[in-house]
Amino acid sequence: MSRPPLILDQPPEPERESGRAPAVFALDDALSFLPALQLNGDDARRASHGVAVPGDASGTVRLRDTDGLIALGEPREPGLIKPVVGFRG
């Protein structure tokens, strides 16, 4: 059975999915299995430019601010998290 084509300028309608999970997820939601470090002000701006910010983590974390996902970061020196995959700049 074929499905109708996905129209990209319209968000998917979950009720058409017959109770299945939506096929499109926000990136922050898709990465929600990773812990998040909430950043403010200058730290958020620095992280968006790839500069290490204060924080502690034992592995990869989502770096977020009030506008959402900034980058994925990894621990470097003690007390510093370095953005390694940026999503905005």
Steps between C-alpha positions, in 0.01 A plus 500: 500500500650833400492812716435851370812716451619712791440870433795679661336838550238345729573340837406132525163430655534225766134404465577382147766266636244260648637531851864447405774731620556805279749454218664841557660602829666822608877447525503585872226241557683236296811557714312510830674178612809720556520714814461875450702791633295821509708808409427869546623825344867509410553127551225424247653746251848352548372143455325601177844605369673179609670639810524280811264593785499420873325175592544143610405188306613140472420476128323676216237756605252727327588868543176699514372849572154656514478479118578127493786280386835671435745212464618165627789534740760270652710539815854623442698646788346457845204736526480581126265376229609547137234521226586235240191509275337840459143560386499881486751779501 
